[in-house]
Every structure is written in C-alpha cells, then in structure tokens.
C-alpha cells in the first residue's frame, strides 16, 4: 500500500462528499448574529457542496420560498416578527406538510419541545449548544428520519387502500362502506338529518361479464364505478359490494339533496354509459333513514328489496315502500309461486367452482335468485320445505338437461338448510327425483353449514350418514366462519369442505402473516390430511384468487372466476372442451 492509499483528511472529505446526498436547507431566522453563526457552522459543508442554504427573516418569506422550491429541511426560530411559538410550525406545515423540520431556539423548554414534536418536528436544538459537526449530523438524521417516516406512512396508506377498496373498480369495498355508513347514521341521529342508501344492480351484466376477458371485465366495472363516483358529493360514498353490484351512501339528505332525484340521475347516466358486450339496464333501490329503518343492516336490506322490485318491473328506480313490499309467504302462496309453476319457468342461479390447476369448472352450486331468496327467508318452516323441495327439483331438471345437451358437468351442489335436513322424507324425495332424471347420487354434493352440523341432533346425524351410505357427497359449508368448524368435520363422513365467504372476504392480501391467513393455511392442511376436497368460496377478486392458489387451495368459487348465472347463461358459458361435441 502506497502513502497515497492511506486515509487522510483530504481523501475522507472527498469520499464523504461523493457519498452523502446534497441538502437544500431553508433557515428562518430574524437575528443577523444567529444567522451568521449558523452559516459559519455550515461553511465547510457548503464549500464541499454538501449543503445549499437559503436564509429568510420572516415566516411570510419562508412560505413563498417553500412554494417555489422543494427543501430537504427547514430550520426555524420560534420567535419571528410575524410568527411566535408553535403557530409558526403549524403555518409552515400548511404550506409544505412533507418537509423535515428542526426548531432552533434560545429557550430550553421540555414542554415546548414536546409541543413541537407532536406537530411533526424532527428535532429541537437550543442555540449555542452545538458545534459544526453535531449540527450537520442532526440535520442529516432529521432528514433521514422524516423520509423513513413518510415511507412508512405511505406504505400504511397503500395497505389501507388495498384492504378497504375493491381492486378492480378502485371504489371502497363493503367493510369501508359499512364503516362510513355507521358514522353517517350516528351523526344523523345527533343532528336530525336524513341519510340515503341506494342499491344498484344491472340486468344482463353478469352474463356479459362471464363472456368477457378479464381485462374487459375490469374495464367495464371500473367505468361504471368511475361514472357513479363522479356524480357524488365529497360527503357521499359509492362502494363495490359484489361483482356488478354497487351501493351508495348519501349523507346527509334533505330537501335540497333528494335521494330519488340522485337515483334518477344515476339511472339516466348509466343507461347512456357504453360498456362493451351489453346495454346497461340499471335497477336502483332506495331506503331512507330514519323513515325506512334505524340500523344499517335494515336499511341495506330494504334498499336491496326495493332494487329487486325495480328489477321485476323492468329496471329504473324504486323506493322502499314498507314491510308489505315482500310479505312472508304461506305454504299455499309458495305452492302457487313455485310448485304451481312449471319447473322450467322457475329461475335459479348456478355458480361454477373451478380446479385452479386445470383452469376448468368441475361443478356448479344451485342457489336462489336474490329476489326469491328474500321471499324464502321470510317464510315459515312449512313454506320453506315446499320451496326447498321445488328448488331441488328445478336444479336436478337443469342438471339433467345440461347433460342431455352434451355438457359435461361433473357434479351439482345443493344447499340444504336446517328445515330440509329435518324432513324425514328427504331421502325418499331425493331418490325419486334422481331416478326420474337418471342421475346418480354420487353426482350430487349436499352442502350443510358447519354451524348446523355442529349442533345436529342424533336423528339428523343418522340421516346424514344414511345419505352418505347411499352415495351422496356431503360438503361442509362455512368452514372457518362457524365457531365449531373443527367439531363439525368429525361429526359425519365428508367429501369436501368449503371455506366461508366471510373468511375469504376478510383475508388480507398485503401481509405475509396474520391469524386469518394462518387459519386458512391450517384449514388447507386439515383437508389434505383428511383426504377432503377444499373449496374456497367468495373469491371475488384476482388478488385473493392468486393468494389462495399460492397458499395451496386448488378448488375456487367466486366472481373472480365466474359469477352466478342463469341456466341458459351457464349453458352458453360452459367451455367447449367440456362438451360432448368439443
């Protein structure tokens, strides 16, 4: 090693200047003596090109300087001609909330130091108690600390947006909507104003989306969400509640901002909106606090009921008209509504579940349309039995028809509630229906919720075991959502478990850890160890779809793969490779 290679003061200065980021500093100091002293402390750093320093004497001059240029750090005295104490900090934060800041003062006050720190100041230095080296180090530390804090806050904000917003439309999701709505209702209760809730759906949109590419679906939903958002005030919220369904919070509402007027404007705007592959026919339902309910859940349900009423009359806007809108139906009503109607005129919805490895549907689950589901929930046990048996007949008829048309649909899922499970003639009814349509028991998956299975009576457990012995597949629904899910797994022999929609909706996609993610991983492990298929339900966005595949879930069901479709829509949608002529 030569003498030139040994470290010396000159080499050290050069390497430091090359390594350190130049600082742009703004000093706000009205005392010429204090200003000269600080400039002297920074003289060598300025000469080396490490520091660029601008000096102003007044707070108003500092505001102009911050408006013209981006500074690394502001050094501010708390006793200025046009600003005293922490009010100077507050004024500077209004001009530039993102700049690092150090207070320079002649007052050694712990109380003042704490006040300034609470306002986001990085350091509090007493004049005359620092030398050149210490001052420069404290400035650099303040700049670095402020930058790291800003990065952390930005990461938190991004994490919040990912957790609280729909990844496709960019709109708030259901949890954020419900949080804002709950706050608005609490404020309305105190102030006596009204709050409006709108539910918005579209005829034909699910079918159009199912036939479109992923990019086309995203563009269509984003275009609808943006159009809705642009029509609102800052105090209002539009949220993506499900694939192709939106809710709007209007807070507050009064004579000058009427919910019906807003809804009609939405209807007119959405009908004129161009979405590839379909013509939008919106149906919009309105519920108003406090007239139509006091609680958020009640208002959402009433707005949804009004939306389905709008759907039944061909679209447009309907306002909730009281509890007589959808009364409870008697057994005779249901016999006329469902059993008295030819089965081919009863419309159910069918949602496929997919093998993620093969990217192909391997079965479908039958479910009520939203309209009939609301009516069914309002009925008594006798009526629900009649409706449930009618639903099974319709679903089996459709299943048989698909196969006759050449569709290779491996299995059909049927949801059985407590009322149907308690029917002693359930097994004989299923046997007659299957025999009439040449369907084998192994082609069906009977879905029972974990909560009902955990509380099952000995008679119900015996009935389920008999169904299993006859060859029917038994699927445990709402796994993880119900409190006694693990107990339910061992109650009867199972073929599959379904992760509940609620668990999937709350699954964080932006963190490696988290108790819910660990629970999902554990559930996948339990299913593998017990040789059970595990189906993740409610996979309504691509982020959760990709995460679940990464975690090891093979079978997925949700709008990110395919929304619930009518029988005709499903037949048109079914992949060509899964047809007899494909």
LOTORLUM-343245 format. One record per residue (C-alpha): residue number from 0; residue in three letters; y, z negated, x negated. Coordinates in steps of 0.1 Angstrom, whole numbers, plus 2048, in hexadecimal, padded with zeros to 3 digits. Last residue first. Layout:
seq_type_yy_zz_xx
NUM_ALA_Y_Z_X;
...
end
This chain:
seq_type_yy_zz_xx
581_UNK_6D1_918_A94;
580_UNK_6BD_924_AB3;
579_UNK_6AD_902_AB9;
578_UNK_6CE_8F2_AB2;
577_UNK_6D5_8D8_A97;
576_UNK_6E2_8F2_A7D;
575_UNK_6FB_8FE_A96;
574_UNK_70C_8DD_A97;
573_UNK_712_8CD_AB9;
572_UNK_737_8D2_AC4;
571_UNK_731_8E8_AE2;
570_UNK_715_8D1_AEF;
569_UNK_72B_8B3_AE8;
568_UNK_748_8C2_AFB;
567_UNK_732_8C9_B19;
566_UNK_724_8A5_B19;
565_UNK_747_896_B16;
564_UNK_752_88B_AF4;
563_UNK_757_86A_AE1;
562_UNK_769_872_AC0;
561_UNK_758_881_AA1;
560_UNK_756_877_A7D;
559_UNK_777_864_A78;
558_UNK_775_85C_A9D;
557_UNK_758_844_A98;
556_UNK_733_840_A90;
555_UNK_724_83C_A6D;
554_UNK_701_83B_A5F;
553_UNK_6FC_837_A39;
552_UNK_710_818_A30;
551_UNK_70D_811_A0B;
550_UNK_72F_802_A02;
549_UNK_73C_824_9F6;
548_UNK_732_833_A18;
547_UNK_745_817_A29;
546_UNK_764_81D_A14;
545_UNK_764_843_A1B;
544_UNK_762_83D_A40;
543_UNK_77B_821_A3F;
542_UNK_795_838_A2E;
541_UNK_78C_856_A44;
540_UNK_796_845_A64;
539_UNK_785_83B_A85;
538_UNK_765_82C_A78;
537_UNK_761_817_A98;
536_UNK_73C_812_A93;
535_UNK_728_80D_A72;
534_UNK_703_814_A79;
533_UNK_6E9_801_A65;
532_UNK_6C5_80D_A68;
531_UNK_6AD_7F0_A63;
530_UNK_693_7EB_A47;
529_UNK_698_7C5_A48;
528_UNK_6A4_7C5_A23;
527_UNK_6BA_7E3_A29;
526_UNK_6CA_7D4_A48;
525_UNK_6D1_7B3_A36;
524_UNK_6E1_7C6_A19;
523_UNK_6F7_7DA_A30;
522_UNK_701_7BA_A41;
521_UNK_709_7AA_A1F;
520_UNK_71F_7C7_A15;
519_UNK_731_7C4_A36;
518_UNK_735_79E_A31;
517_UNK_743_7A4_A0E;
516_UNK_75D_7BC_A1D;
515_UNK_766_7A2_A37;
514_UNK_76A_787_A1D;
513_UNK_782_79A_A08;
512_UNK_77D_7AB_9E6;
511_UNK_784_7CF_9DA;
510_UNK_7A4_7D1_9EE;
509_UNK_7B5_7F0_9FE;
508_UNK_79C_7F9_A19;
507_UNK_79D_7D8_A2C;
506_UNK_783_7D6_A48;
505_UNK_795_7CB_A68;
504_UNK_78C_7EB_A7C;
503_UNK_768_7E9_A6F;
502_UNK_764_7C5_A7A;
501_UNK_773_7CD_A9C;
500_UNK_75D_7EC_AA1;
499_UNK_73D_7D7_A9D;
498_UNK_724_7DF_A82;
497_UNK_706_7EE_A94;
496_UNK_6E2_7E2_A8D;
495_UNK_6C3_7F7_A8E;
494_UNK_69E_7F7_A96;
493_UNK_69A_7D3_AA2;
492_UNK_67D_7BB_AA8;
491_UNK_68B_79E_ABD;
490_UNK_69F_77E_AB6;
489_UNK_6A1_782_A90;
488_UNK_6C0_798_A8F;
487_UNK_6D0_782_AAB;
486_UNK_6D1_764_A94;
485_UNK_6E4_779_A7A;
484_UNK_6FD_785_A94;
483_UNK_704_762_AA2;
482_UNK_72B_763_AA0;
481_UNK_72D_787_AAE;
480_UNK_742_7A0_A9B;
479_UNK_72A_7A2_A7D;
478_UNK_711_7B7_A92;
477_UNK_722_7C4_AB1;
476_UNK_703_7D6_ABD;
475_UNK_6DF_7CE_AB5;
474_UNK_6CA_7EE_ABA;
473_UNK_6A8_7EF_ACB;
472_UNK_694_80F_ACA;
471_UNK_67C_813_AE8;
470_UNK_657_817_AE0;
469_UNK_647_803_AFC;
468_UNK_643_7E6_AE4;
467_UNK_669_7E5_ADF;
466_UNK_66E_7E5_B05;
465_UNK_655_7C8_B08;
464_UNK_667_7B5_AEC;
463_UNK_688_7BA_AFF;
462_UNK_679_7AD_B1F;
461_UNK_66A_78E_B0D;
460_UNK_68C_787_AFE;
459_UNK_69C_789_B20;
458_UNK_682_771_B2F;
457_UNK_687_758_B13;
456_UNK_6AD_759_B19;
455_UNK_6C4_76B_B02;
454_UNK_6E2_759_AF3;
453_UNK_6DF_76A_AD0;
452_UNK_6D6_78B_AE2;
451_UNK_6F6_78A_AF7;
450_UNK_70D_784_ADA;
449_UNK_6FB_79E_AC4;
448_UNK_702_7B9_ADD;
447_UNK_6E4_7CE_AEA;
446_UNK_6E0_7F3_AE3;
445_UNK_6C1_805_AF0;
444_UNK_6B9_821_AD9;
443_UNK_6A6_83D_AEB;
442_UNK_691_859_ADD;
441_UNK_674_841_AD6;
440_UNK_671_83C_AFB;
439_UNK_666_861_AFE;
438_UNK_67A_879_B15;
437_UNK_668_891_B2D;
436_UNK_684_88F_B47;
435_UNK_672_87F_B64;
434_UNK_65D_86A_B4C;
433_UNK_67D_85C_B3C;
432_UNK_68C_852_B5D;
431_UNK_66D_842_B6B;
430_UNK_667_82E_B4B;
429_UNK_68B_823_B49;
428_UNK_689_816_B6D;
427_UNK_668_804_B66;
426_UNK_677_7F2_B48;
425_UNK_697_7E8_B5A;
424_UNK_685_7DB_B79;
423_UNK_68A_7B6_B6F;
422_UNK_6B0_7BC_B6C;
421_UNK_6BE_7A2_B53;
420_UNK_6C4_7BC_B38;
419_UNK_6D9_7D0_B50;
418_UNK_6F0_7B3_B58;
417_UNK_6F2_7A8_B34;
416_UNK_6FE_7CA_B28;
415_UNK_6E9_7E7_B1D;
414_UNK_6FA_802_B07;
413_UNK_6E5_822_B05;
412_UNK_6E1_835_AE5;
411_UNK_6D0_858_AE6;
410_UNK_6BB_865_ACA;
409_UNK_6B2_884_AB5;
408_UNK_6CA_89D_AC5;
407_UNK_6BB_8BF_ABC;
406_UNK_6CF_8D5_AD4;
405_UNK_6BA_8F2_AE2;
404_UNK_6C8_8F3_B06;
403_UNK_6AA_8E0_B13;
402_UNK_6B2_8C5_AF9;
401_UNK_6D5_8C3_B05;
400_UNK_6CA_8C1_B29;
399_UNK_6B2_8A4_B22;
398_UNK_6CE_890_B12;
397_UNK_6E5_899_B2F;
396_UNK_6CC_88D_B48;
395_UNK_6C5_86D_B34;
394_UNK_6EA_865_B33;
393_UNK_6EE_86A_B58;
392_UNK_6D0_855_B61;
391_UNK_6DB_839_B49;
390_UNK_6FE_839_B58;
389_UNK_6F0_837_B7C;
388_UNK_6DB_819_B71;
387_UNK_6FA_808_B63;
386_UNK_70F_810_B83;
385_UNK_6F5_801_B9A;
384_UNK_6F1_7E2_B84;
383_UNK_716_7DF_B80;
382_UNK_71A_7DE_BA5;
381_UNK_701_7C2_BA9;
380_UNK_710_7AF_B8C;
379_UNK_734_7B0_B9A;
378_UNK_74E_7CB_B92;
377_UNK_76F_7CB_B7F;
376_UNK_75F_7D6_B5E;
375_UNK_751_7F5_B6E;
374_UNK_773_801_B7A;
373_UNK_782_7FE_B57;
372_UNK_763_810_B49;
371_UNK_766_82C_B63;
370_UNK_788_836_B57;
369_UNK_781_831_B32;
368_UNK_763_848_B34;
367_UNK_743_834_B33;
366_UNK_72D_836_B15;
365_UNK_70F_849_B07;
364_UNK_707_846_AE2;
363_UNK_6FD_865_ACF;
362_UNK_6E3_86C_AB3;
361_UNK_6DD_87B_A91;
360_UNK_6FF_88C_A8A;
359_UNK_700_89E_A69;
358_UNK_713_897_A48;
357_UNK_6F2_894_A36;
356_UNK_6FA_875_A22;
355_UNK_712_868_A3D;
354_UNK_6F6_869_A58;
353_UNK_70C_86A_A76;
352_UNK_710_859_A98;
351_UNK_71A_86E_AB6;
350_UNK_731_863_AD2;
349_UNK_728_86C_AF6;
348_UNK_73F_868_B14;
347_UNK_734_866_B38;
346_UNK_73D_87C_B55;
345_UNK_72B_879_B76;
344_UNK_72A_89C_B86;
343_UNK_707_8A5_B79;
342_UNK_6FA_885_B88;
341_UNK_702_890_BAB;
340_UNK_719_876_BBB;
339_UNK_70C_85C_BD3;
338_UNK_6FE_849_BB5;
337_UNK_720_848_BA3;
336_UNK_73E_843_BBA;
335_UNK_72C_83F_BDB;
334_UNK_713_827_BCD;
333_UNK_72F_817_BBA;
332_UNK_743_810_BDA;
331_UNK_724_803_BEB;
330_UNK_71D_7EB_BCE;
329_UNK_741_7DF_BD1;
328_UNK_75D_7EA_BBB;
327_UNK_777_7D3_BAC;
326_UNK_79A_7E2_BB2;
325_UNK_7AA_7FC_B9A;
324_UNK_7CE_801_BA4;
323_UNK_7CD_7E3_BBC;
322_UNK_7D7_7CD_B9F;
321_UNK_7FA_7DA_B9F;
320_UNK_80B_7FC_B9D;
319_UNK_80B_803_B78;
318_UNK_822_821_B72;
317_UNK_815_844_B6F;
316_UNK_822_861_B5A;
315_UNK_814_884_B57;
314_UNK_7F1_890_B57;
313_UNK_7D9_89F_B71;
312_UNK_7D7_885_B8C;
311_UNK_7B9_874_B7B;
310_UNK_7CA_872_B59;
309_UNK_7E9_861_B68;
308_UNK_7D2_847_B77;
307_UNK_7C2_844_B55;
306_UNK_7E4_83C_B46;
305_UNK_7EB_823_B61;
304_UNK_7CC_811_B58;
303_UNK_7D6_812_B33;
302_UNK_7F8_803_B3B;
301_UNK_7E7_7E8_B4F;
300_UNK_7CF_7E0_B32;
299_UNK_7EB_7DF_B19;
298_UNK_7FF_7C8_B2F;
297_UNK_7E2_7B0_B35;
296_UNK_7DB_7AE_B10;
295_UNK_7FF_7A8_B08;
294_UNK_802_78B_B20;
293_UNK_81C_787_B3C;
292_UNK_813_7A3_B53;
291_UNK_81F_7C0_B68;
290_UNK_841_7B3_B72;
289_UNK_848_79F_B52;
288_UNK_845_7B6_B3E;
287_UNK_841_7DB_B48;
286_UNK_821_7F0_B48;
285_UNK_823_816_B45;
284_UNK_807_830_B43;
283_UNK_80B_853_B33;
282_UNK_7F4_871_B37;
281_UNK_7FB_88D_B1F;
280_UNK_7F0_8B1_B24;
279_UNK_7F1_8C0_B01;
278_UNK_7E7_8E4_AFD;
277_UNK_7CB_8E7_AE4;
276_UNK_7BF_8F8_AC5;
275_UNK_7DE_8F4_AAF;
274_UNK_7F7_8DA_ABC;
273_UNK_818_8E7_AC7;
272_UNK_82D_8CD_AD9;
271_UNK_83C_8D8_AFA;
270_UNK_826_8C2_B0F;
269_UNK_82D_8A5_AF7;
268_UNK_853_8A8_AFC;
267_UNK_851_8A8_B22;
266_UNK_839_88B_B24;
265_UNK_84D_877_B0A;
264_UNK_86D_87C_B1E;
263_UNK_85A_871_B3D;
262_UNK_84F_852_B2B;
261_UNK_873_84A_B20;
260_UNK_880_84D_B43;
259_UNK_864_837_B51;
258_UNK_86B_81D_B36;
257_UNK_890_81A_B40;
256_UNK_8A9_814_B25;
255_UNK_8CB_80D_B35;
254_UNK_8BD_7FA_B52;
253_UNK_8A9_7E4_B3A;
252_UNK_88D_7E7_B21;
251_UNK_88B_7D3_B00;
250_UNK_875_7DB_AEF;
249_UNK_862_7FB_AF7;
248_UNK_83F_7F8_AE7;
247_UNK_82C_819_AE7;
246_UNK_807_81E_AE6;
245_UNK_7F4_83C_AD9;
244_UNK_7D2_84D_ADE;
243_UNK_7C5_86B_ACB;
242_UNK_7AD_858_AB6;
241_UNK_7B4_834_ABE;
240_UNK_7D2_81C_AC0;
239_UNK_7EB_831_AAC;
238_UNK_80C_81E_AB1;
237_UNK_82F_825_ABE;
236_UNK_848_809_AB9;
235_UNK_86B_802_AC7;
234_UNK_888_7EF_AB7;
233_UNK_892_80D_AA2;
232_UNK_896_822_AC1;
231_UNK_87C_83B_ACB;
230_UNK_879_861_ACF;
229_UNK_872_868_AAA;
228_UNK_853_852_AAB;
227_UNK_843_867_AC7;
226_UNK_848_888_AB4;
225_UNK_83B_878_A94;
224_UNK_81C_86B_AA5;
223_UNK_814_88D_AB5;
222_UNK_819_8A0_A95;
221_UNK_804_887_A81;
220_UNK_7E8_88A_A9A;
219_UNK_7E8_8B0_A98;
218_UNK_7EB_8B1_A72;
217_UNK_7CF_899_A6D;
216_UNK_7B8_8AC_A85;
215_UNK_7C0_8CD_A73;
214_UNK_7B8_8BD_A51;
213_UNK_797_8AF_A5D;
212_UNK_78E_8D1_A6C;
211_UNK_790_8D7_A91;
210_UNK_774_8D8_AAB;
209_UNK_773_8B2_AB1;
208_UNK_799_8B2_AB2;
207_UNK_79B_8CB_ACF;
206_UNK_781_8B7_AE2;
205_UNK_793_896_ADD;
204_UNK_7B4_8A7_AE7;
203_UNK_7A9_8B6_B08;
202_UNK_7BD_8A0_B1E;
201_UNK_7D5_889_B0B;
200_UNK_7DB_863_B09;
199_UNK_7FA_84D_B09;
198_UNK_7FC_828_B12;
197_UNK_820_81B_B16;
196_UNK_82A_7F7_B15;
195_UNK_84D_7ED_B20;
194_UNK_85F_7CC_B19;
193_UNK_879_7BC_B30;
192_UNK_895_7A4_B28;
191_UNK_897_77F_B30;
190_UNK_8A3_773_B0E;
189_UNK_888_759_B06;
188_UNK_86B_76B_B17;
187_UNK_877_78C_B08;
186_UNK_876_77E_AE5;
185_UNK_852_772_AEA;
184_UNK_849_794_AF8;
183_UNK_859_7A6_ADB;
182_UNK_846_790_AC2;
181_UNK_825_797_AD4;
180_UNK_82D_7BC_AD4;
179_UNK_834_7BC_AAF;
178_UNK_813_7AB_AA7;
177_UNK_800_7C1_AC0;
176_UNK_80E_7E1_AB0;
175_UNK_805_7D4_A8D;
174_UNK_7E1_7CD_A97;
173_UNK_7DE_7EE_AAA;
172_UNK_7EB_805_A8E;
171_UNK_80E_80E_A85;
170_UNK_814_833_A80;
169_UNK_80C_846_A61;
168_UNK_7FA_860_A76;
167_UNK_7DA_863_A61;
166_UNK_7D8_841_A4F;
165_UNK_7E1_82D_A6E;
164_UNK_7F8_811_A62;
163_UNK_7F4_7EB_A5D;
162_UNK_7DB_7E8_A41;
161_UNK_7E8_807_A2D;
160_UNK_80C_7FD_A34;
159_UNK_806_7D9_A29;
158_UNK_7F5_7E4_A09;
157_UNK_813_7FB_A01;
156_UNK_82B_7DE_A07;
155_UNK_816_7C8_9F1;
154_UNK_815_7E2_9D5;
153_UNK_83B_7E6_9D8;
152_UNK_83F_7C1_9D6;
151_UNK_829_7BF_9B7;
150_UNK_83C_7DD_9A7;
149_UNK_85D_7CC_9AE;
148_UNK_851_7AB_99F;
147_UNK_845_7BE_980;
146_UNK_867_7CF_97D;
145_UNK_87A_7AE_981;
144_UNK_865_79D_967;
143_UNK_86A_7BA_94E;
142_UNK_890_7BA_954;
141_UNK_892_794_951;
140_UNK_87D_793_932;
139_UNK_893_7AE_921;
138_UNK_8B2_79A_92A;
137_UNK_8A3_77A_91D;
136_UNK_899_78A_8FD;
135_UNK_8BB_799_8F8;
134_UNK_8CC_777_8FD;
133_UNK_8B4_764_8E7;
132_UNK_8BA_77C_8C9;
131_UNK_8E0_77C_8CD;
130_UNK_8E3_756_8D1;
129_UNK_8E1_741_8F0;
128_UNK_8F1_721_8FD;
127_UNK_916_72C_8FC;
126_UNK_916_737_921;
125_UNK_8FB_727_936;
124_UNK_8E0_740_940;
123_UNK_8CF_743_962;
122_UNK_8B3_75D_963;
121_UNK_8A1_776_97A;
120_UNK_8B8_773_998;
119_UNK_8A6_77A_9B9;
118_UNK_8BB_767_9D2;
117_UNK_8A5_749_9CF;
116_UNK_8AC_749_9AA;
115_UNK_8D1_747_9B1;
114_UNK_8CD_728_9C6;
113_UNK_8B6_718_9AD;
112_UNK_8CF_71D_990;
111_UNK_8EB_70E_9A6;
110_UNK_8D7_6EF_9AC;
109_UNK_8CC_6EC_987;
108_UNK_8F1_6EE_97D;
107_UNK_8FC_6F5_959;
106_UNK_91E_704_962;
105_UNK_92D_71D_949;
104_UNK_91C_73A_959;
103_UNK_908_75A_951;
102_UNK_8F1_763_96E;
101_UNK_8D6_77D_966;
100_UNK_8CD_79A_97E;
99_UNK_8B2_7B5_980;
98_UNK_8BC_7D2_996;
97_UNK_8A9_7DB_9B6;
96_UNK_8BF_7CD_9D2;
95_UNK_8DD_7E3_9C6;
94_UNK_8FC_7E1_9DB;
93_UNK_8F1_7C6_9F3;
92_UNK_8E2_7B2_9D6;
91_UNK_904_7B3_9C5;
90_UNK_914_7A2_9E3;
89_UNK_8F9_787_9E5;
88_UNK_8FD_780_9C0;
87_UNK_923_77D_9C3;
86_UNK_91E_765_9E1;
85_UNK_90A_74F_9CA;
84_UNK_929_741_9BA;
83_UNK_94B_751_9BD;
82_UNK_956_775_9C1;
81_UNK_977_788_9C0;
80_UNK_987_778_9A0;
79_UNK_965_770_992;
78_UNK_953_74F_98C;
77_UNK_92E_754_98E;
76_UNK_92C_76A_96F;
75_UNK_915_787_971;
74_UNK_8FD_799_959;
73_UNK_8EE_7B7_96C;
72_UNK_8CE_7C6_960;
71_UNK_8BD_7E8_95B;
70_UNK_8DA_7FB_96A;
69_UNK_8D9_81A_981;
68_UNK_8FC_82B_983;
67_UNK_917_834_99B;
66_UNK_912_81A_9B7;
65_UNK_90B_7FF_99E;
64_UNK_92D_807_98D;
63_UNK_940_806_9AE;
62_UNK_930_7E5_9B7;
61_UNK_939_7D7_994;
60_UNK_95E_7E1_999;
59_UNK_95E_7CE_9BA;
58_UNK_94F_7AF_9A9;
57_UNK_96B_7AF_98F;
56_UNK_96E_7AF_969;
55_UNK_958_7CC_95F;
54_UNK_944_7D2_93F;
53_UNK_92B_7EE_937;
52_UNK_910_7E8_91D;
51_UNK_8F7_801_910;
50_UNK_8DB_7EF_8FD;
49_UNK_8BF_7F9_8E6;
48_UNK_8D2_814_8D4;
47_UNK_8D1_802_8B3;
46_UNK_8F7_7FD_8B4;
45_UNK_8F5_7ED_8D6;
44_UNK_8D9_7D6_8CA;
43_UNK_8EF_7CC_8AD;
42_UNK_90D_7C5_8C3;
41_UNK_8FA_7B1_8DD;
40_UNK_907_78E_8D3;
39_UNK_929_79D_8CB;
38_UNK_92A_7AC_8EE;
37_UNK_922_78A_8FC;
36_UNK_93F_779_8E9;
35_UNK_957_795_8F2;
34_UNK_950_790_917;
33_UNK_953_76A_914;
32_UNK_975_76E_904;
31_UNK_981_789_91C;
30_UNK_978_772_93A;
29_UNK_974_787_95A;
28_UNK_94F_78E_954;
27_UNK_938_7A6_967;
26_UNK_921_7B5_94C;
25_UNK_90D_7D3_955;
24_UNK_8EF_7DB_93E;
23_UNK_8DC_7FC_938;
22_UNK_8BE_7F3_923;
21_UNK_8AC_80A_90B;
20_UNK_886_806_90C;
19_UNK_878_7F6_8ED;
18_UNK_85F_807_8D5;
17_UNK_876_81F_8C2;
16_UNK_891_804_8BE;
15_UNK_876_7EB_8B3;
14_UNK_868_803_899;
13_UNK_88A_80A_88A;
12_UNK_894_7E5_888;
11_UNK_873_7DB_878;
10_UNK_876_7F7_85E;
9_UNK_899_7E9_854;
8_UNK_88E_7C5_853;
7_UNK_870_7CB_83E;
6_UNK_84B_7D2_843;
5_UNK_839_7DF_824;
4_UNK_831_804_825;
3_UNK_84E_80D_80F;
2_UNK_841_7F6_7F4;
1_UNK_822_80A_7F2;
0_UNK_800_800_800;
end
